Amino acid sequence: MAKNEYLMRHDKVCTHLHYSICKALGTETTDKWYTHIPKPVYEEGDVTMLWNQAVHTGREVTANRPDIIINKKRENMHADRCGNTRR
């Protein structure tokens, strides 16, 4: 297979994964996964999902463009000395 065909197949698999994550998060999507076109940024409540975005780090990284990044903001939590958490 040519390099372009591998990339197209890879992107289709990632599109299906992205579609499944969107459905699980309750984000509005198409009825069929193969008609789903991922947006670069999805924000749903406290969850942000990035599609094919470059990640900037403090050092040089050649593979700095992961397929999907999911960031969930958490509530501030406090742990006491016994390990019990409370909000």
PyMOL Python script that loads the backbone (N, CA, C, O; Angstrom):
from pymol import cmd

cmd.read_pdbstr("""\
ATOM      1  N   MET A   1       0.833  -1.192   0.000  1.00  0.00           N
ATOM      2  CA  MET A   1       0.000   0.000   0.000  1.00  0.00           C
ATOM      3  C   MET A   1       0.869   1.243   0.000  1.00  0.00           C
ATOM      4  O   MET A   1       1.957   1.268   0.575  1.00  0.00           O
ATOM      5  N   ALA A   2       0.375   2.243  -0.640  1.00  0.00           N
ATOM      6  CA  ALA A   2       1.086   3.520  -0.664  1.00  0.00           C
ATOM      7  C   ALA A   2       0.898   4.228   0.677  1.00  0.00           C
ATOM      8  O   ALA A   2      -0.045   3.948   1.417  1.00  0.00           O
ATOM      9  N   LYS A   3       1.803   5.138   0.969  1.00  0.00           N
ATOM     10  CA  LYS A   3       1.766   5.866   2.239  1.00  0.00           C
ATOM     11  C   LYS A   3       0.426   6.582   2.428  1.00  0.00           C
ATOM     12  O   LYS A   3      -0.122   6.598   3.530  1.00  0.00           O
ATOM     13  N   ASN A   4      -0.088   7.162   1.370  1.00  0.00           N
ATOM     14  CA  ASN A   4      -1.347   7.890   1.449  1.00  0.00           C
ATOM     15  C   ASN A   4      -2.509   6.960   1.820  1.00  0.00           C
ATOM     16  O   ASN A   4      -3.397   7.354   2.577  1.00  0.00           O
ATOM     17  N   GLU A   5      -2.507   5.732   1.294  1.00  0.00           N
ATOM     18  CA  GLU A   5      -3.565   4.782   1.605  1.00  0.00           C
ATOM     19  C   GLU A   5      -3.511   4.350   3.070  1.00  0.00           C
ATOM     20  O   GLU A   5      -4.553   4.174   3.700  1.00  0.00           O
ATOM     21  N   TYR A   6      -2.312   4.179   3.613  1.00  0.00           N
ATOM     22  CA  TYR A   6      -2.171   3.858   5.028  1.00  0.00           C
ATOM     23  C   TYR A   6      -2.735   4.989   5.890  1.00  0.00           C
ATOM     24  O   TYR A   6      -3.437   4.742   6.871  1.00  0.00           O
ATOM     25  N   LEU A   7      -2.423   6.220   5.519  1.00  0.00           N
ATOM     26  CA  LEU A   7      -2.903   7.373   6.274  1.00  0.00           C
ATOM     27  C   LEU A   7      -4.425   7.466   6.206  1.00  0.00           C
ATOM     28  O   LEU A   7      -5.071   7.761   7.212  1.00  0.00           O
ATOM     29  N   MET A   8      -4.997   7.219   5.045  1.00  0.00           N
ATOM     30  CA  MET A   8      -6.455   7.267   4.904  1.00  0.00           C
ATOM     31  C   MET A   8      -7.116   6.192   5.778  1.00  0.00           C
ATOM     32  O   MET A   8      -8.125   6.462   6.430  1.00  0.00           O
ATOM     33  N   ARG A   9      -6.560   4.989   5.796  1.00  0.00           N
ATOM     34  CA  ARG A   9      -7.106   3.909   6.622  1.00  0.00           C
ATOM     35  C   ARG A   9      -6.979   4.259   8.106  1.00  0.00           C
ATOM     36  O   ARG A   9      -7.915   4.056   8.880  1.00  0.00           O
ATOM     37  N   HIS A  10      -5.832   4.780   8.492  1.00  0.00           N
ATOM     38  CA  HIS A  10      -5.598   5.190   9.881  1.00  0.00           C
ATOM     39  C   HIS A  10      -6.612   6.255  10.296  1.00  0.00           C
ATOM     40  O   HIS A  10      -7.193   6.177  11.378  1.00  0.00           O
ATOM     41  N   ASP A  11      -6.821   7.238   9.441  1.00  0.00           N
ATOM     42  CA  ASP A  11      -7.767   8.309   9.761  1.00  0.00           C
ATOM     43  C   ASP A  11      -9.197   7.786   9.870  1.00  0.00           C
ATOM     44  O   ASP A  11      -9.969   8.291  10.685  1.00  0.00           O
ATOM     45  N   LYS A  12      -9.567   6.795   9.074  1.00  0.00           N
ATOM     46  CA  LYS A  12     -10.909   6.209   9.168  1.00  0.00           C
ATOM     47  C   LYS A  12     -11.099   5.513  10.520  1.00  0.00           C
ATOM     48  O   LYS A  12     -12.152   5.637  11.145  1.00  0.00           O
ATOM     49  N   VAL A  13     -10.081   4.787  10.960  1.00  0.00           N
ATOM     50  CA  VAL A  13     -10.161   4.117  12.260  1.00  0.00           C
ATOM     51  C   VAL A  13     -10.288   5.157  13.377  1.00  0.00           C
ATOM     52  O   VAL A  13     -11.095   4.999  14.293  1.00  0.00           O
ATOM     53  N   CYS A  14      -9.495   6.204  13.293  1.00  0.00           N
ATOM     54  CA  CYS A  14      -9.551   7.260  14.310  1.00  0.00           C
ATOM     55  C   CYS A  14     -10.879   8.012  14.261  1.00  0.00           C
ATOM     56  O   CYS A  14     -11.380   8.451  15.297  1.00  0.00           O
ATOM     57  N   THR A  15     -11.456   8.163  13.062  1.00  0.00           N
ATOM     58  CA  THR A  15     -12.763   8.800  12.936  1.00  0.00           C
ATOM     59  C   THR A  15     -13.827   7.974  13.649  1.00  0.00           C
ATOM     60  O   THR A  15     -14.697   8.526  14.323  1.00  0.00           O
ATOM     61  N   HIS A  16     -13.759   6.657  13.504  1.00  0.00           N
ATOM     62  CA  HIS A  16     -14.716   5.788  14.199  1.00  0.00           C
ATOM     63  C   HIS A  16     -14.545   5.906  15.712  1.00  0.00           C
ATOM     64  O   HIS A  16     -15.535   5.967  16.440  1.00  0.00           O
ATOM     65  N   LEU A  17     -13.320   5.937  16.185  1.00  0.00           N
ATOM     66  CA  LEU A  17     -13.051   6.102  17.610  1.00  0.00           C
ATOM     67  C   LEU A  17     -13.568   7.450  18.099  1.00  0.00           C
ATOM     68  O   LEU A  17     -14.199   7.526  19.153  1.00  0.00           O
ATOM     69  N   HIS A  18     -13.308   8.509  17.346  1.00  0.00           N
ATOM     70  CA  HIS A  18     -13.767   9.853  17.686  1.00  0.00           C
ATOM     71  C   HIS A  18     -15.294   9.888  17.763  1.00  0.00           C
ATOM     72  O   HIS A  18     -15.860  10.470  18.688  1.00  0.00           O
ATOM     73  N   TYR A  19     -15.951   9.266  16.796  1.00  0.00           N
ATOM     74  CA  TYR A  19     -17.417   9.190  16.766  1.00  0.00           C
ATOM     75  C   TYR A  19     -17.935   8.478  18.017  1.00  0.00           C
ATOM     76  O   TYR A  19     -18.886   8.945  18.643  1.00  0.00           O
ATOM     77  N   SER A  20     -17.323   7.365  18.381  1.00  0.00           N
ATOM     78  CA  SER A  20     -17.747   6.600  19.553  1.00  0.00           C
ATOM     79  C   SER A  20     -17.584   7.407  20.836  1.00  0.00           C
ATOM     80  O   SER A  20     -18.439   7.353  21.719  1.00  0.00           O
ATOM     81  N   ILE A  21     -16.495   8.149  20.937  1.00  0.00           N
ATOM     82  CA  ILE A  21     -16.271   8.991  22.115  1.00  0.00           C
ATOM     83  C   ILE A  21     -17.316  10.099  22.175  1.00  0.00           C
ATOM     84  O   ILE A  21     -17.852  10.390  23.244  1.00  0.00           O
ATOM     85  N   CYS A  22     -17.606  10.717  21.036  1.00  0.00           N
ATOM     86  CA  CYS A  22     -18.624  11.775  20.989  1.00  0.00           C
ATOM     87  C   CYS A  22     -19.989  11.236  21.433  1.00  0.00           C
ATOM     88  O   CYS A  22     -20.706  11.900  22.182  1.00  0.00           O
ATOM     89  N   LYS A  23     -20.344  10.039  20.974  1.00  0.00           N
ATOM     90  CA  LYS A  23     -21.611   9.432  21.373  1.00  0.00           C
ATOM     91  C   LYS A  23     -21.639   9.174  22.878  1.00  0.00           C
ATOM     92  O   LYS A  23     -22.657   9.403  23.532  1.00  0.00           O
ATOM     93  N   ALA A  24     -20.520   8.697  23.426  1.00  0.00           N
ATOM     94  CA  ALA A  24     -20.444   8.409  24.860  1.00  0.00           C
ATOM     95  C   ALA A  24     -20.551   9.689  25.694  1.00  0.00           C
ATOM     96  O   ALA A  24     -21.099   9.671  26.796  1.00  0.00           O
ATOM     97  N   LEU A  25     -20.029  10.795  25.166  1.00  0.00           N
ATOM     98  CA  LEU A  25     -20.085  12.070  25.876  1.00  0.00           C
ATOM     99  C   LEU A  25     -21.422  12.778  25.696  1.00  0.00           C
ATOM    100  O   LEU A  25     -21.715  13.749  26.394  1.00  0.00           O
ATOM    101  N   GLY A  26     -22.230  12.290  24.761  1.00  0.00           N
ATOM    102  CA  GLY A  26     -23.527  12.921  24.517  1.00  0.00           C
ATOM    103  C   GLY A  26     -23.445  14.094  23.567  1.00  0.00           C
ATOM    104  O   GLY A  26     -24.382  14.888  23.490  1.00  0.00           O
ATOM    105  N   THR A  27     -22.348  14.223  22.840  1.00  0.00           N
ATOM    106  CA  THR A  27     -22.187  15.297  21.873  1.00  0.00           C
ATOM    107  C   THR A  27     -23.001  14.977  20.630  1.00  0.00           C
ATOM    108  O   THR A  27     -23.082  13.820  20.218  1.00  0.00           O
ATOM    109  N   GLU A  28     -23.595  15.983  20.040  1.00  0.00           N
ATOM    110  CA  GLU A  28     -24.397  15.780  18.838  1.00  0.00           C
ATOM    111  C   GLU A  28     -23.505  15.335  17.682  1.00  0.00           C
ATOM    112  O   GLU A  28     -22.530  16.009  17.350  1.00  0.00           O
ATOM    113  N   THR A  29     -23.841  14.199  17.072  1.00  0.00           N
ATOM    114  CA  THR A  29     -23.073  13.657  15.949  1.00  0.00           C
ATOM    115  C   THR A  29     -24.035  13.166  14.874  1.00  0.00           C
ATOM    116  O   THR A  29     -25.254  13.232  15.031  1.00  0.00           O
ATOM    117  N   THR A  30     -23.472  12.681  13.798  1.00  0.00           N
ATOM    118  CA  THR A  30     -24.280  12.122  12.720  1.00  0.00           C
ATOM    119  C   THR A  30     -24.800  10.745  13.123  1.00  0.00           C
ATOM    120  O   THR A  30     -24.379  10.192  14.139  1.00  0.00           O
ATOM    121  N   ASP A  31     -25.709  10.196  12.333  1.00  0.00           N
ATOM    122  CA  ASP A  31     -26.269   8.881  12.638  1.00  0.00           C
ATOM    123  C   ASP A  31     -25.283   7.753  12.354  1.00  0.00           C
ATOM    124  O   ASP A  31     -25.285   6.744  13.060  1.00  0.00           O
ATOM    125  N   LYS A  32     -24.459   7.903  11.353  1.00  0.00           N
ATOM    126  CA  LYS A  32     -23.504   6.868  10.944  1.00  0.00           C
ATOM    127  C   LYS A  32     -22.081   7.354  11.188  1.00  0.00           C
ATOM    128  O   LYS A  32     -21.773   8.523  10.958  1.00  0.00           O
ATOM    129  N   TRP A  33     -21.218   6.460  11.652  1.00  0.00           N
ATOM    130  CA  TRP A  33     -19.839   6.864  11.955  1.00  0.00           C
ATOM    131  C   TRP A  33     -19.091   7.279  10.703  1.00  0.00           C
ATOM    132  O   TRP A  33     -18.229   8.155  10.775  1.00  0.00           O
ATOM    133  N   TYR A  34     -19.390   6.683   9.556  1.00  0.00           N
ATOM    134  CA  TYR A  34     -18.633   6.967   8.345  1.00  0.00           C
ATOM    135  C   TYR A  34     -19.025   8.297   7.700  1.00  0.00           C
ATOM    136  O   TYR A  34     -18.372   8.733   6.752  1.00  0.00           O
ATOM    137  N   THR A  35     -20.082   8.946   8.199  1.00  0.00           N
ATOM    138  CA  THR A  35     -20.394  10.299   7.733  1.00  0.00           C
ATOM    139  C   THR A  35     -19.946  11.361   8.740  1.00  0.00           C
ATOM    140  O   THR A  35     -20.087  12.560   8.500  1.00  0.00           O
ATOM    141  N   HIS A  36     -19.412  10.905   9.854  1.00  0.00           N
ATOM    142  CA  HIS A  36     -18.923  11.809  10.906  1.00  0.00           C
ATOM    143  C   HIS A  36     -17.644  12.501  10.449  1.00  0.00           C
ATOM    144  O   HIS A  36     -16.703  11.844  10.003  1.00  0.00           O
ATOM    145  N   ILE A  37     -17.610  13.813  10.561  1.00  0.00           N
ATOM    146  CA  ILE A  37     -16.407  14.586  10.241  1.00  0.00           C
ATOM    147  C   ILE A  37     -15.959  15.264  11.531  1.00  0.00           C
ATOM    148  O   ILE A  37     -16.615  16.191  12.005  1.00  0.00           O
ATOM    149  N   PRO A  38     -14.840  14.805  12.104  1.00  0.00           N
ATOM    150  CA  PRO A  38     -14.388  15.372  13.384  1.00  0.00           C
ATOM    151  C   PRO A  38     -14.021  16.853  13.268  1.00  0.00           C
ATOM    152  O   PRO A  38     -13.354  17.273  12.322  1.00  0.00           O
ATOM    153  N   LYS A  39     -14.468  17.623  14.241  1.00  0.00           N
ATOM    154  CA  LYS A  39     -14.069  19.031  14.340  1.00  0.00           C
ATOM    155  C   LYS A  39     -12.745  19.079  15.091  1.00  0.00           C
ATOM    156  O   LYS A  39     -12.464  18.186  15.890  1.00  0.00           O
ATOM    157  N   PRO A  40     -11.931  20.093  14.855  1.00  0.00           N
ATOM    158  CA  PRO A  40     -10.646  20.180  15.568  1.00  0.00           C
ATOM    159  C   PRO A  40     -10.801  20.266  17.086  1.00  0.00           C
ATOM    160  O   PRO A  40      -9.962  19.747  17.823  1.00  0.00           O
ATOM    161  N   VAL A  41     -11.874  20.920  17.562  1.00  0.00           N
ATOM    162  CA  VAL A  41     -12.090  21.068  19.003  1.00  0.00           C
ATOM    163  C   VAL A  41     -13.563  20.835  19.321  1.00  0.00           C
ATOM    164  O   VAL A  41     -14.442  21.457  18.724  1.00  0.00           O
ATOM    165  N   TYR A  42     -13.825  19.931  20.269  1.00  0.00           N
ATOM    166  CA  TYR A  42     -15.160  19.720  20.817  1.00  0.00           C
ATOM    167  C   TYR A  42     -15.102  20.088  22.282  1.00  0.00           C
ATOM    168  O   TYR A  42     -14.169  19.713  22.991  1.00  0.00           O
ATOM    169  N   GLU A  43     -16.111  20.831  22.736  1.00  0.00           N
ATOM    170  CA  GLU A  43     -16.233  21.123  24.161  1.00  0.00           C
ATOM    171  C   GLU A  43     -17.643  20.765  24.589  1.00  0.00           C
ATOM    172  O   GLU A  43     -18.619  21.288  24.051  1.00  0.00           O
ATOM    173  N   GLU A  44     -17.742  19.886  25.545  1.00  0.00           N
ATOM    174  CA  GLU A  44     -19.029  19.440  26.065  1.00  0.00           C
ATOM    175  C   GLU A  44     -18.936  19.415  27.584  1.00  0.00           C
ATOM    176  O   GLU A  44     -18.309  18.525  28.158  1.00  0.00           O
ATOM    177  N   GLY A  45     -19.560  20.392  28.230  1.00  0.00           N
ATOM    178  CA  GLY A  45     -19.500  20.470  29.687  1.00  0.00           C
ATOM    179  C   GLY A  45     -18.073  20.691  30.152  1.00  0.00           C
ATOM    180  O   GLY A  45     -17.439  21.683  29.790  1.00  0.00           O
ATOM    181  N   ASP A  46     -17.563  19.755  30.966  1.00  0.00           N
ATOM    182  CA  ASP A  46     -16.208  19.895  31.491  1.00  0.00           C
ATOM    183  C   ASP A  46     -15.188  19.081  30.697  1.00  0.00           C
ATOM    184  O   ASP A  46     -14.058  18.895  31.149  1.00  0.00           O
ATOM    185  N   VAL A  47     -15.577  18.596  29.519  1.00  0.00           N
ATOM    186  CA  VAL A  47     -14.687  17.786  28.688  1.00  0.00           C
ATOM    187  C   VAL A  47     -14.333  18.535  27.409  1.00  0.00           C
ATOM    188  O   VAL A  47     -15.208  19.070  26.728  1.00  0.00           O
ATOM    189  N   THR A  48     -13.042  18.567  27.092  1.00  0.00           N
ATOM    190  CA  THR A  48     -12.555  19.122  25.836  1.00  0.00           C
ATOM    191  C   THR A  48     -11.857  18.009  25.073  1.00  0.00           C
ATOM    192  O   THR A  48     -11.023  17.295  25.630  1.00  0.00           O
ATOM    193  N   MET A  49     -12.197  17.863  23.796  1.00  0.00           N
ATOM    194  CA  MET A  49     -11.583  16.839  22.968  1.00  0.00           C
ATOM    195  C   MET A  49     -10.969  17.507  21.742  1.00  0.00           C
ATOM    196  O   MET A  49     -11.640  18.239  21.014  1.00  0.00           O
ATOM    197  N   LEU A  50      -9.689  17.243  21.530  1.00  0.00           N
ATOM    198  CA  LEU A  50      -8.960  17.812  20.402  1.00  0.00           C
ATOM    199  C   LEU A  50      -8.705  16.726  19.369  1.00  0.00           C
ATOM    200  O   LEU A  50      -8.369  15.595  19.719  1.00  0.00           O
ATOM    201  N   TRP A  51      -8.864  17.067  18.112  1.00  0.00           N
ATOM    202  CA  TRP A  51      -8.656  16.132  17.003  1.00  0.00           C
ATOM    203  C   TRP A  51      -7.476  16.604  16.173  1.00  0.00           C
ATOM    204  O   TRP A  51      -7.515  17.681  15.580  1.00  0.00           O
ATOM    205  N   ASN A  52      -6.426  15.795  16.134  1.00  0.00           N
ATOM    206  CA  ASN A  52      -5.282  16.031  15.259  1.00  0.00           C
ATOM    207  C   ASN A  52      -4.655  17.413  15.459  1.00  0.00           C
ATOM    208  O   ASN A  52      -4.371  18.123  14.495  1.00  0.00           O
ATOM    209  N   GLN A  53      -4.447  17.775  16.707  1.00  0.00           N
ATOM    210  CA  GLN A  53      -3.871  19.071  17.048  1.00  0.00           C
ATOM    211  C   GLN A  53      -2.438  18.891  17.546  1.00  0.00           C
ATOM    212  O   GLN A  53      -2.127  17.928  18.246  1.00  0.00           O
ATOM    213  N   ALA A  54      -1.586  19.820  17.180  1.00  0.00           N
ATOM    214  CA  ALA A  54      -0.203  19.779  17.643  1.00  0.00           C
ATOM    215  C   ALA A  54      -0.140  20.112  19.132  1.00  0.00           C
ATOM    216  O   ALA A  54      -0.885  20.961  19.622  1.00  0.00           O
ATOM    217  N   VAL A  55       0.752  19.437  19.837  1.00  0.00           N
ATOM    218  CA  VAL A  55       0.947  19.667  21.267  1.00  0.00           C
ATOM    219  C   VAL A  55       2.291  20.347  21.444  1.00  0.00           C
ATOM    220  O   VAL A  55       3.318  19.850  20.983  1.00  0.00           O
ATOM    221  N   HIS A  56       2.274  21.479  22.112  1.00  0.00           N
ATOM    222  CA  HIS A  56       3.512  22.223  22.355  1.00  0.00           C
ATOM    223  C   HIS A  56       4.059  21.845  23.725  1.00  0.00           C
ATOM    224  O   HIS A  56       3.347  21.913  24.727  1.00  0.00           O
ATOM    225  N   THR A  57       5.309  21.452  23.763  1.00  0.00           N
ATOM    226  CA  THR A  57       5.946  21.041  25.006  1.00  0.00           C
ATOM    227  C   THR A  57       7.192  21.893  25.248  1.00  0.00           C
ATOM    228  O   THR A  57       7.602  22.681  24.396  1.00  0.00           O
ATOM    229  N   GLY A  58       7.769  21.717  26.410  1.00  0.00           N
ATOM    230  CA  GLY A  58       8.960  22.462  26.763  1.00  0.00           C
ATOM    231  C   GLY A  58      10.209  21.978  26.054  1.00  0.00           C
ATOM    232  O   GLY A  58      11.238  22.652  26.076  1.00  0.00           O
ATOM    233  N   ARG A  59      10.127  20.816  25.428  1.00  0.00           N
ATOM    234  CA  ARG A  59      11.277  20.290  24.687  1.00  0.00           C
ATOM    235  C   ARG A  59      10.820  19.865  23.293  1.00  0.00           C
ATOM    236  O   ARG A  59       9.624  19.734  23.034  1.00  0.00           O
ATOM    237  N   GLU A  60      11.757  19.659  22.426  1.00  0.00           N
ATOM    238  CA  GLU A  60      11.425  19.294  21.058  1.00  0.00           C
ATOM    239  C   GLU A  60      10.978  17.832  20.975  1.00  0.00           C
ATOM    240  O   GLU A  60      11.680  16.928  21.428  1.00  0.00           O
ATOM    241  N   VAL A  61       9.814  17.624  20.397  1.00  0.00           N
ATOM    242  CA  VAL A  61       9.258  16.293  20.210  1.00  0.00           C
ATOM    243  C   VAL A  61       8.860  16.181  18.745  1.00  0.00           C
ATOM    244  O   VAL A  61       8.101  17.010  18.243  1.00  0.00           O
ATOM    245  N   THR A  62       9.364  15.166  18.061  1.00  0.00           N
ATOM    246  CA  THR A  62       9.058  15.048  16.633  1.00  0.00           C
ATOM    247  C   THR A  62       7.630  14.564  16.395  1.00  0.00           C
ATOM    248  O   THR A  62       6.998  14.994  15.430  1.00  0.00           O
ATOM    249  N   ALA A  63       7.114  13.697  17.232  1.00  0.00           N
ATOM    250  CA  ALA A  63       5.747  13.197  17.084  1.00  0.00           C
ATOM    251  C   ALA A  63       4.843  13.959  18.045  1.00  0.00           C
ATOM    252  O   ALA A  63       4.415  13.422  19.067  1.00  0.00           O
ATOM    253  N   ASN A  64       4.556  15.213  17.710  1.00  0.00           N
ATOM    254  CA  ASN A  64       3.807  16.081  18.613  1.00  0.00           C
ATOM    255  C   ASN A  64       2.365  16.290  18.160  1.00  0.00           C
ATOM    256  O   ASN A  64       1.739  17.274  18.553  1.00  0.00           O
ATOM    257  N   ARG A  65       1.832  15.399  17.351  1.00  0.00           N
ATOM    258  CA  ARG A  65       0.479  15.559  16.829  1.00  0.00           C
ATOM    259  C   ARG A  65      -0.336  14.278  17.061  1.00  0.00           C
ATOM    260  O   ARG A  65      -0.540  13.505  16.125  1.00  0.00           O
ATOM    261  N   PRO A  66      -0.803  14.046  18.294  1.00  0.00           N
ATOM    262  CA  PRO A  66      -1.602  12.846  18.556  1.00  0.00           C
ATOM    263  C   PRO A  66      -2.960  12.939  17.845  1.00  0.00           C
ATOM    264  O   PRO A  66      -3.420  14.031  17.512  1.00  0.00           O
ATOM    265  N   ASP A  67      -3.579  11.804  17.621  1.00  0.00           N
ATOM    266  CA  ASP A  67      -4.860  11.774  16.916  1.00  0.00           C
ATOM    267  C   ASP A  67      -5.975  12.415  17.735  1.00  0.00           C
ATOM    268  O   ASP A  67      -6.694  13.286  17.245  1.00  0.00           O
ATOM    269  N   ILE A  68      -6.113  11.982  18.974  1.00  0.00           N
ATOM    270  CA  ILE A  68      -7.186  12.482  19.837  1.00  0.00           C
ATOM    271  C   ILE A  68      -6.619  12.778  21.220  1.00  0.00           C
ATOM    272  O   ILE A  68      -5.885  11.971  21.791  1.00  0.00           O
ATOM    273  N   ILE A  69      -6.971  13.942  21.747  1.00  0.00           N
ATOM    274  CA  ILE A  69      -6.614  14.316  23.115  1.00  0.00           C
ATOM    275  C   ILE A  69      -7.915  14.622  23.843  1.00  0.00           C
ATOM    276  O   ILE A  69      -8.735  15.400  23.355  1.00  0.00           O
ATOM    277  N   ILE A  70      -8.104  14.012  25.011  1.00  0.00           N
ATOM    278  CA  ILE A  70      -9.294  14.277  25.817  1.00  0.00           C
ATOM    279  C   ILE A  70      -8.832  14.872  27.142  1.00  0.00           C
ATOM    280  O   ILE A  70      -7.991  14.302  27.837  1.00  0.00           O
ATOM    281  N   ASN A  71      -9.394  16.020  27.474  1.00  0.00           N
ATOM    282  CA  ASN A  71      -9.055  16.703  28.714  1.00  0.00           C
ATOM    283  C   ASN A  71     -10.337  16.905  29.502  1.00  0.00           C
ATOM    284  O   ASN A  71     -11.277  17.535  29.016  1.00  0.00           O
ATOM    285  N   LYS A  72     -10.379  16.373  30.714  1.00  0.00           N
ATOM    286  CA  LYS A  72     -11.543  16.538  31.575  1.00  0.00           C
ATOM    287  C   LYS A  72     -11.152  17.372  32.780  1.00  0.00           C
ATOM    288  O   LYS A  72     -10.253  17.014  33.541  1.00  0.00           O
ATOM    289  N   LYS A  73     -11.843  18.490  32.939  1.00  0.00           N
ATOM    290  CA  LYS A  73     -11.591  19.349  34.086  1.00  0.00           C
ATOM    291  C   LYS A  73     -12.249  18.714  35.296  1.00  0.00           C
ATOM    292  O   LYS A  73     -13.403  18.291  35.234  1.00  0.00           O
ATOM    293  N   ARG A  74     -11.529  18.651  36.376  1.00  0.00           N
ATOM    294  CA  ARG A  74     -12.056  18.048  37.602  1.00  0.00           C
ATOM    295  C   ARG A  74     -12.411  19.129  38.600  1.00  0.00           C
ATOM    296  O   ARG A  74     -11.871  20.236  38.581  1.00  0.00           O
ATOM    297  N   GLU A  75     -13.332  18.773  39.467  1.00  0.00           N
ATOM    298  CA  GLU A  75     -13.644  19.663  40.568  1.00  0.00           C
ATOM    299  C   GLU A  75     -12.459  19.668  41.524  1.00  0.00           C
ATOM    300  O   GLU A  75     -11.708  18.696  41.605  1.00  0.00           O
ATOM    301  N   ASN A  76     -12.303  20.754  42.233  1.00  0.00           N
ATOM    302  CA  ASN A  76     -11.239  20.796  43.240  1.00  0.00           C
ATOM    303  C   ASN A  76     -11.562  19.780  44.326  1.00  0.00           C
ATOM    304  O   ASN A  76     -12.658  19.782  44.888  1.00  0.00           O
ATOM    305  N   MET A  77     -10.623  18.938  44.607  1.00  0.00           N
ATOM    306  CA  MET A  77     -10.820  17.920  45.630  1.00  0.00           C
ATOM    307  C   MET A  77      -9.731  18.061  46.685  1.00  0.00           C
ATOM    308  O   MET A  77      -8.610  18.480  46.397  1.00  0.00           O
ATOM    309  N   HIS A  78     -10.080  17.711  47.876  1.00  0.00           N
ATOM    310  CA  HIS A  78      -9.139  17.793  48.981  1.00  0.00           C
ATOM    311  C   HIS A  78      -9.021  16.418  49.619  1.00  0.00           C
ATOM    312  O   HIS A  78     -10.035  15.780  49.902  1.00  0.00           O
ATOM    313  N   ALA A  79      -7.818  15.959  49.845  1.00  0.00           N
ATOM    314  CA  ALA A  79      -7.603  14.663  50.509  1.00  0.00           C
ATOM    315  C   ALA A  79      -7.054  14.918  51.902  1.00  0.00           C
ATOM    316  O   ALA A  79      -6.098  15.673  52.076  1.00  0.00           O
ATOM    317  N   ASP A  80      -7.668  14.283  52.892  1.00  0.00           N
ATOM    318  CA  ASP A  80      -7.145  14.438  54.250  1.00  0.00           C
ATOM    319  C   ASP A  80      -6.051  13.403  54.498  1.00  0.00           C
ATOM    320  O   ASP A  80      -5.714  12.627  53.603  1.00  0.00           O
ATOM    321  N   ARG A  81      -5.502  13.389  55.698  1.00  0.00           N
ATOM    322  CA  ARG A  81      -4.366  12.501  56.004  1.00  0.00           C
ATOM    323  C   ARG A  81      -4.702  11.031  55.897  1.00  0.00           C
ATOM    324  O   ARG A  81      -3.806  10.215  55.682  1.00  0.00           O
ATOM    325  N   CYS A  82      -5.961  10.670  56.039  1.00  0.00           N
ATOM    326  CA  CYS A  82      -6.358   9.253  55.953  1.00  0.00           C
ATOM    327  C   CYS A  82      -6.598   8.798  54.511  1.00  0.00           C
ATOM    328  O   CYS A  82      -6.859   7.620  54.267  1.00  0.00           O
ATOM    329  N   GLY A  83      -6.511   9.713  53.573  1.00  0.00           N
ATOM    330  CA  GLY A  83      -6.741   9.364  52.180  1.00  0.00           C
ATOM    331  C   GLY A  83      -8.180   9.535  51.739  1.00  0.00           C
ATOM    332  O   GLY A  83      -8.513   9.257  50.587  1.00  0.00           O
ATOM    333  N   ASN A  84      -9.050   9.997  52.653  1.00  0.00           N
ATOM    334  CA  ASN A  84     -10.442  10.241  52.273  1.00  0.00           C
ATOM    335  C   ASN A  84     -10.526  11.551  51.485  1.00  0.00           C
ATOM    336  O   ASN A  84      -9.871  12.536  51.828  1.00  0.00           O
ATOM    337  N   THR A  85     -11.322  11.550  50.447  1.00  0.00           N
ATOM    338  CA  THR A  85     -11.453  12.761  49.647  1.00  0.00           C
ATOM    339  C   THR A  85     -12.791  13.411  49.899  1.00  0.00           C
ATOM    340  O   THR A  85     -13.781  12.742  50.193  1.00  0.00           O
ATOM    341  N   ARG A  86     -12.806  14.701  49.782  1.00  0.00           N
ATOM    342  CA  ARG A  86     -14.069  15.450  49.883  1.00  0.00           C
ATOM    343  C   ARG A  86     -13.992  16.624  48.923  1.00  0.00           C
ATOM    344  O   ARG A  86     -12.910  17.095  48.572  1.00  0.00           O
ATOM    345  N   ARG A  87     -15.116  17.066  48.523  1.00  0.00           N
ATOM    346  CA  ARG A  87     -15.194  18.171  47.534  1.00  0.00           C
ATOM    347  C   ARG A  87     -15.488  19.473  48.217  1.00  0.00           C
ATOM    348  O   ARG A  87     -15.590  20.507  47.557  1.00  0.00           O
TER     349      ARG A  87
END
""", "prot")
cmd.dss("prot")
cmd.show_as("cartoon", "prot")
cmd.util.cbc("prot")
cmd.orient("prot")
